[in-house]
Amino acid sequence: MNPRERFVRGWEEGFAPTPARLLSVAGGGYRGLLGAREWLYGHGVLKSRALPCRVVSIGNMTVGGTGKTPAVEVAVQTLAELGHRPAVVSRGYGRSTRGVQIVADAATIHLDPEEAGDEPFLLARRLPGVPVLVGSNRHDAARLAIEKFGVTAIVLDDGFQHRTLTKDLEIVMARAQRPWGNGRLLPAGPLREPLTSLARADLIVVTGQPGADAREVLETAGAYAPRVPVLSGVITPSECWEAGRMRSLRLAELDGKRVVAFAGIASPAAFAETLKATGALVEALLEFADHHWYSADDVERLDARAGELGVDALITTEKDWVRLRRLRLPRRPLYVLSIRLALQSGEPAWRQAFHRACP
């Protein structure tokens, strides 16, 4: 097990006593900074700024995959159904550009994944006609979207910890399995804020496989945010294609296929579970760091592993495809799987919250 895997496992299951003590000391400093920020906002020293449009935030409590990106898509679609002209504003993690940038307007995608960040580029690709902007200053990015495109609603991607903007609707995503990891704050655990912060949410959406047990999230919400509705959603495959020929595959064609899966996302294991739901036989799962940019050597190693196992194909996520699409493809077929968020329970509460906050 490499150092990264040991660290992630520690976040999930807990560290050995010595590193746990060291990380807890660092976590105490982080907790102090969060407490100071909360006090400053609570006493009006720091203030959130309002925009002349509705603002919906999609975020989470932890480092790791909770389904934020597909939730942004659903939020945009819901706002469009209400008659809004929505735009997406993201920080653009890992991008090569600086300042506020327009990733896409109503007609064209203007930036590559390297310039925009993988998730904003993916959102621009999945939401044609919807402006997507990136900027560490979300206020400036949102103002540009309003002035240039006349949008009437902003969806903040990964916005829960972003307090500088006044929000009309705060949605927190949480995974059903080990939602808070070992329950500790960064860096001793995956929590970005104390669980008491859940009280700021308007909706909590639990994601997982069909039938996943959401009791831990429900219990935590009952303790810290008893008035916040808890909804459940499933991450399901939406489409698949073969990258070499850009040929669409019916999801049923994955049933029984032997594949080597790989992913550089927050939770590669969740991707493997989603694959198994299609009937695909996952012979190996190769994990890379979240937001990993692939090299030609990576593709060669993946191809070699697929050859050793004699599988039918390699398969990866759409988010990973964004980060390797310019490389020479492997000799074996490479399949790309797209996912979507489907609300399993609480859809009326979702729509009611949007109707109330964004009429």
Buried (B, 14 or more C-beta within 10 A) or exposed (E): EEEEEEBBBBBBEBBEEEEBEEBBEEBEEBBEEBEEBBEEBEEEEBEEEEBEBBBBBBBBBBBBBBBBBBBBBBBBEBBBEBEBBBBBBBBBBBBEBEEBBBBBBEEEBBBBBBBBBBBBBBBBBBBEEBBBBBBEEBBBBBBBBBEEBEBBBBBBBBBBBBBEBEBBBBBBBBBBBBBBBBBBBBBBBBBBBBBEBBEBBBBBBBBBBEEBEBEBBBEBBEEBBEEBBBBBBBBBBBBBBBBEEEEEBEBEBBEEBBBBBBBBBBBBEBBBBBBEBBEBBBBBBBBBEBBBBBEEEBBBBBBEBBEEEEBBBBBBBBBBBBBBEEBEBBBBBBBBBBBBBBBBBBBEBBBEBBEEBBE
